[in-house]
Amino acid sequence: MIVTFFWGELMKKRFIFDLDGTILNGDFSLVYDYFSNILPEEKANYFRDNCDMLLDLYENKFPKYDEYYLSKFLSDKIGCLITDKMIHTWNGLLEECDDYIEDGIIEVLEYLKEKDKSIVVLTNWFKSSQEARLKRQLLLPYFDQVYAGDTYLKPSKDSYLLAKGDYKIEDCVMIGDNFEKDFYGAKRIGMDAVYYNRKNDSKEGIKKLIKIKEMY
């Protein structure tokens, strides 16, 4: 008798998902409106147009998200006072922002749960608002744990080691839409990874999350 099996299914026991751009996509206009009301127009516009770039710069410089250090960093980059209280309010507003669930993710999560896989989130933002967003979309029960940027930031080695929990690195796979932070960073420490190429760039990856069902 010949026994066949799918290697990915045999090996992977923990699935580590990025959040923004992989599980959820948010309308952050409440945050931009808040800063528009408290900052000079020119500074508020700069923040809105360059928010992602500014956060990338912060993540490249600091080991984790901290309201005090983020406020000091943004004050310097934007050129006006950003207090830690403003950062705290920003974080709270994210819990009220409209999110839409990425196509295919619920079907993938249900599939993995049926196969008794461990599923966790590894996200580069504050845990409180990220958990609240997942809870609001009724997605939090799918996940065993949420690991967030106020502990470690991707692509640091420590972030992936934390997210793997008690599992071996070879038993885990990281899935996300950022090539450097969700794919390359994990591969660099020997963890399998799947690049969710939702922007259809030149790099190899999956175009639809539902493809994960075929891979594992």
C-alpha positions in Angstrom: 0.0 0.0 0.0 1.4 3.4 -0.9 0.8 6.2 1.6 0.8 9.8 0.4 0.6 13.0 2.4 0.9 16.7 1.9 4.1 17.8 3.5 2.9 21.3 4.5 -0.1 19.9 6.3 2.0 17.4 8.2 4.6 19.9 9.4 2.7 23.1 10.2 1.0 23.4 13.6 1.0 27.1 14.3 -0.1 29.8 11.8 1.0 33.3 12.5 -1.0 36.0 10.7 -0.2 39.7 10.3 -3.2 41.9 10.9 -3.4 45.1 8.8 -3.6 44.3 5.2 -3.9 40.6 5.8 -6.8 40.1 8.2 -8.3 43.6 8.3 -8.2 46.8 6.4 -9.2 50.0 8.1 -10.7 53.4 7.3 -8.6 55.6 9.6 -10.4 58.8 8.7 -11.4 59.3 12.4 -7.7 59.5 13.3 -6.9 61.9 10.5 -9.9 64.1 11.5 -8.7 64.1 15.1 -5.2 65.4 14.1 -6.8 67.9 11.7 -8.6 69.4 14.6 -5.6 69.8 16.9 -2.7 70.4 14.5 -2.0 73.3 12.1 -3.4 72.4 8.7 0.0 72.0 7.0 1.2 69.6 9.8 -2.1 67.7 9.8 -1.9 67.2 6.0 1.7 66.0 6.3 0.8 63.5 9.0 -2.1 62.2 6.9 -0.1 61.9 3.7 3.0 60.3 5.3 1.6 58.3 8.2 2.7 54.9 6.9 6.2 56.2 6.1 6.6 57.8 9.5 5.6 54.6 11.3 8.0 52.6 9.1 10.8 55.0 10.1 9.8 54.6 13.8 9.8 50.8 13.5 13.2 50.8 11.9 14.6 52.8 14.9 12.9 51.5 18.0 12.4 48.0 19.4 8.7 48.4 20.3 5.8 50.8 20.2 5.7 53.1 23.2 3.4 56.1 23.5 6.1 58.4 24.9 8.8 57.5 22.4 6.4 57.6 19.5 5.2 61.1 20.5 8.8 62.4 20.7 9.6 60.8 17.4 6.6 62.2 15.6 7.1 65.6 17.1 10.5 65.8 15.6 9.5 64.5 12.2 6.3 66.5 11.8 7.8 69.6 13.4 5.1 70.3 16.0 4.2 69.0 19.4 2.7 65.5 19.5 2.0 64.5 23.1 1.8 61.0 24.4 -1.8 61.8 25.3 -2.5 62.4 21.6 -1.0 59.0 20.8 -3.2 57.4 23.5 -6.3 59.1 21.9 -5.2 57.9 18.5 -5.0 54.4 19.7 -8.4 54.6 21.2 -9.9 56.0 18.0 -8.7 53.0 16.1 -11.1 50.8 18.1 -14.0 52.8 16.6 -12.7 53.0 13.0 -14.5 51.1 10.3 -12.7 47.9 9.2 -13.4 45.5 6.4 -12.4 41.9 6.5 -9.9 40.8 3.9 -11.5 38.5 1.3 -11.1 34.8 2.1 -9.7 35.2 5.6 -12.7 33.8 7.4 -12.8 30.7 5.3 -9.1 30.2 5.9 -9.5 30.6 9.6 -12.4 28.2 9.8 -10.5 25.7 7.7 -7.4 25.9 10.0 -9.6 25.6 13.2 -11.3 22.5 11.8 -7.8 21.0 11.4 -7.0 21.9 15.0 -4.2 24.3 14.1 -3.0 27.0 16.5 -3.7 30.4 15.0 -2.2 33.7 16.4 -1.7 37.3 15.3 1.6 39.1 15.1 1.1 42.8 14.5 3.2 45.9 14.6 0.9 48.2 16.7 -0.5 48.4 20.2 -2.2 45.3 21.4 -5.2 47.0 23.0 -6.6 48.5 19.8 -5.7 45.6 17.6 -7.5 43.1 19.9 -10.5 45.5 20.0 -10.7 45.7 16.2 -10.6 41.9 15.9 -13.3 41.6 18.6 -15.5 44.2 16.9 -15.4 42.1 13.7 -16.1 38.9 15.7 -12.7 37.5 14.7 -10.9 37.4 18.0 -12.2 33.9 19.0 -10.3 32.4 16.1 -7.0 33.3 17.6 -5.1 31.7 20.5 -3.1 34.9 21.2 -2.4 38.4 19.8 1.3 39.4 19.9 1.7 43.1 19.3 4.2 45.9 18.7 4.3 47.1 22.2 6.3 44.0 23.1 8.5 43.5 19.9 8.4 44.9 16.4 8.7 42.8 13.2 11.1 42.1 11.6 13.1 41.6 14.9 14.0 38.0 15.6 12.4 38.3 19.0 9.0 39.0 17.5 8.8 35.7 15.6 10.2 33.8 18.5 7.6 35.2 20.8 4.8 34.4 18.3 5.9 30.8 17.9 5.1 30.1 21.5 6.1 26.6 22.6 6.1 25.3 19.0 9.3 24.6 17.1 10.2 27.1 14.4 9.8 24.5 11.7 6.2 23.8 13.0 5.2 27.5 12.3 4.4 29.6 9.3 4.1 33.4 9.1 1.6 34.9 6.7 1.3 38.6 5.8 1.3 41.3 3.1 4.6 43.0 4.0 7.5 41.3 2.2 10.2 42.5 4.6 8.3 42.2 7.9 6.1 39.2 7.3 8.0 37.1 4.8 11.8 37.9 4.7 12.1 38.5 8.4 10.5 35.1 9.3 12.5 33.2 6.6 15.7 34.8 7.9 15.4 32.9 11.2 14.3 29.6 9.5 10.6 30.0 9.8 8.4 29.2 6.8 6.5 32.2 5.5 3.8 33.0 2.9 3.9 36.4 1.2 0.3 37.6 0.6 1.0 39.7 -2.5 -2.2 41.7 -2.5 -0.6 44.6 -4.3 0.5 42.3 -7.1 4.1 43.5 -7.1 7.0 41.7 -8.9 7.7 39.4 -5.9 6.4 35.9 -5.8 3.5 35.2 -3.4 -0.1 34.3 -3.2 -2.7 36.7 -4.7 -5.6 35.3 -2.7 -5.6 34.2 0.9 -7.9 31.2 0.0 -4.8 29.7 -1.6 -3.6 28.8 1.9 -6.2 26.0 2.0 -4.5 24.3 -0.9 -1.0 24.8 0.6 -1.7 23.4 4.1 
